[in-house]
């Protein structure tokens, strides 16, 4: 990474990510994830799958997320995924993916388009049923969905029974956190 | 006060005594009581006054159908009018007050209305107050408004919070009486995801109010045992205090859970109520039935109540309405009340069974029942002293929710009641009493059968288990709707004071359709929605018209099933939490500077940044504009929509979307574009940069960022699905600042690592750069202000650092940060269109941009933009406007008029769209759409505004007020 004079700030406007604990529930802002969207160019769908496989980049099935050693992904729409990676290692994720996929895919940096909250609790259903219409109880681990939380368009990924990731628009980070906090208190 | 009317037994916890007050008088009750049962136990029968005649009233029922016993619950900010005492769970410290009376419940001056009832018959308000006409606004309406309505508001902000949520299940069961419990047990044991919702605070429904056995134990104990088993099943969710209020599409039901209403106040952080949206694959309505009264003279006195309710007070709550009770029934179920009251030691002074020809013809007792007058089958009448009268006119299945999709219930002669009809909400069936099955065994059987059907449809194969033994009495009823006797009033709708006479009057005046009857008499329009009165009302109408009851029909049932607090519907959306905010990358910095923010959609944008000594917003804005044009200004433009468009057909795609051409744009260049709707009207505008051969970045207006993205997706997926185009929004990914003014380049040179001279980075250039020693960034040489200007973008996490860096680097140039007001001034000085001009009615031609619509290619809206009506040479054209007297202010929205022309629509020449004060012009200036405006440059006209009462002489000028040749932006 290039050395430069600008200091980053989190989506919540702090130097370091924030974690809030309410009862048994923890809401942790994640600031260490690089994101880029990957969309197959027309006619290149098979090629993209091949390149991804060769690059050990797991491409998630519809309504799913997938985790690999260096990259993870979750499904956005037909032949389109969001790729997740460690920010420290891959701040320039867009350039790296463009190098891997060349003209087979359209890659767009998305790292700072989103705020990510990892929400943990022994039972997340009571919290998330107050936030969105995702049927968390019936969803398998790895389930990923676009949803709306208090008017805010979000992505939700059920990592496990006790961990759910919420990606929301970065500019609404404070509002989104407030809503999750309020719901956590009301459970 | 002692609980004189407390009798043995019941499901209350006598070890827990609760204190409460009614009209400031203190009483005691027990855990498990309702306010109504506790008041009855304390000998209080009078609990309210009727709406119109202010008649003294006691509870008619023991449930949510209650029309009479409405109170103001709690005090201060939590005061809630029209709360039904019959479903208000008693808690320690409860405070309730009677309503709709003055000065007291026992002596209500407005009871004079009862004496004047002849003047207040149905529809009186359509016939009176007609003259003199002038009295209406000043006298009649204020009087009526003062008299109207029940209860009063505290007018204080509700201190509690309300939640919303989503529940998913295979089978939703509405109601937890015998049918609901059996259905839940069947579905729960089969492994289905079950939600069992009941409005009561104890599961069991009528099983808690009856005394017969189920499976060898008391029916209440049987219910308790079943609930215990259901609680042990992880796939069953029990929702107590939860009323399902409506059926919506696709198996979705809404329900209100009264989370904290049984507490003095909610626990910290907890909501008072939660509005649930329940997604079900199948639903079973097991909501039971509501007993109906019989109309006879003076049938509304405190102490007269439904027989099943009177029985419920005795059996469930150990309370009686008095020591002498008479029973009037037209069916066998009413006789259960006789049996149970006797078993409790209550003196049943008379049994009047209309099936034998006996009828109650009148009653006495103003504040409480004193006696009933009975006409025996032999015609003899007798008056019997009684403090209570139990009345049963039969039971109406609670069909409401099955009719929420406008299904009409059908008449069942055997039970003399309506049952659910065909065409109700998909996948909803009724069971038990809600389906007209009134015996306990029948309800259990029906609940089980409906559950098995639902489970089978869901692919779960279930066999019927052995049913518990229970009573299976047939229904025995001989309909009696009203007693033909005397000239007095017999009530049908107790809350709204609708009587048999009113129905007759409506019939006389030809309002005989049930929908007209309802609106003319207000039958069923009270908070109880006519749960006890509607069927009697239409039965009376049927008799008057000579039609059958099914021919007469019912009115439409609509959600909500019971009244819902507005707070529950609003949920968390109140005050500043009405909608989420979007904060710009410079928000923190701007807050530190004391910036004034303005809501732009959900964004909070800096409107201006006041400095010390500035006392008026104009001072700040003028300073920001002047400083920018003199040296350099910085503005956060992150809010503009940014859409990444890639693919081998990206250029061709943009040629379709934009009215002008983008496929020919060179890599590393930007171009201003217009997006048209299909009808040729301008949709949005903005610049798009070509960042690579197959890669573009489109910018949109802030307001249309989302709708333009949606439009592009529509074009991509539906109009040109064969194109190789990929889209994604990047609005949030980049923090973008405009740096504008003669010293913009000098400022940027201090932080940009590359050469940005005019040669290296010419006007309308675009490209990837690095800043501050290597951070990846984007630079666009575009200008909205008309100055030499750049827009610089960095990954958003560096946005806060960048604004601080730009301000620091700009110090030597006296750089300012400017807000949306200054932005608006400069764009109007340059004649650039924005939201006020992109008004969804205007074409490119109107805006003076007609030549941008290319005829050399096909694009969305191009063909229809050529319509004759849109190309009138005398149509609206964008013009600039200056006041002739520079001291005079202009007002946006003013209309153009010729000098001397009358201010009438026929002379309207158009309107001023945007107006500002320009410190450079030294006067107010405006843009406007003027008919044939391009032919009127230099002309004097008037700008007239009736709302602001302004009439200003103006000069029509070019919309380009400042640097019309554009020399500054190319500098």
Interface residues (C-beta under 8 A of the other chain):
Chain A: X2 X3 X4 X5 X6 X7 X8 X9 X10 X11 X13 X31 X37 X39 X41 X42 X43 X80 X92 X103 X106 X108 X109 X110 X111 X112 X113 X114 X129 X130 X131 X132 X133 X134 X135 X137 X138 X150 X151 X152 X169 X170 X171 X172 X173 X174 X175 X176 X178 X179 X182 X183 X185 X186
Chain B: X161 X163 X164 X165 X166 X167 X168 X193 X269 X270 X271 X274 X277 X279 X572 X573 X577 X579 X580 X581 X582 X583 X584 X587 X588 X602 X603 X638 X644 X646 X647 X648 X649 X694 X695 X722 X723 X724 X726 X728 X729 X730 X731 X732 X733 X734 X735 X770 X771 X772 X773 X774 X775 X776 X794 X795 X796 X797 X798 X799 X800 X801 X802 X805
